[in-house]
């Protein structure tokens, strides 16, 4: 086709153009379908809302008892965190 371009380059260009054409057609098809077809909302899966807390004390498995030394160390750690 072109005198200064090798056969391999012509084949590569043809493959590239075909791939680009297929991509553009697929993108257009996807956008066209998305514009007119809105799926019906189905039943919600999972939790409808975040479950409420059990109370101020919480569940026994969600609490940790600290010794006085651990409480002091934790309070000191919290004081060292720079609040922005």
C-alpha positions, 0 to 999 in steps of 0.5 A: 500500500505505502512504498516506504512502509514494510508489510509487517507495519501495514499489518500492525496498522490494520490490526490497530485500526480494527481494534480501535474500531471495535473499541469505539463500537463497543463503547458506543453500544455500552453507552447507548444501552446504559442510557435507555435501560434502567434496571428495576431496583431489586430487594436490598441485600445485606443490612438495611441499616447499621444496627443500634448499639446495645447500650452504654455498657456494650456487649461483654465481648466488646469491652476490655478491662484495664488495670490502673497502670494501663489506664494511665499509660493509655491516658498518657498516649492520648495526651501525646497525640496532637489534635489538629 
